[in-house]
Amino acid sequence: MRSVIRGFALLLFVLTLGVWFSLGGSMGWTKTSVELKKVDPVTEIEYVEYQNRFVPGVEVLALGVSGAVILFALTLIQIPTRTSKP
């Protein structure tokens, strides 16, 4: 049973890191829109457009990693077993 929970903790850790990196993880808070600086081709004035995109922040990374650590730590706790008296 402990190995299953440890495996799930490892899976949660790897998936959290993978999703965070693949979606362009930010060291700030989670963003649901990203600003894109563009230049008008005629006037050459720089302006900002916003693109709807999910960028996970550091809180998503912290939550996933801490969840994996807590699951792993639970497997280290020794639960005393009851012995039956004959």
Secondary structure as GFF3:
##gff-version 3
##sequence-region A 1 86
A	DSSP	alpha_helix	2	22	.	.	.	ID=ss1
A	DSSP	beta_strand	31	39	.	.	.	ID=ss2
A	DSSP	beta_strand	46	55	.	.	.	ID=ss3
A	DSSP	alpha_helix	58	74	.	.	.	ID=ss4
###
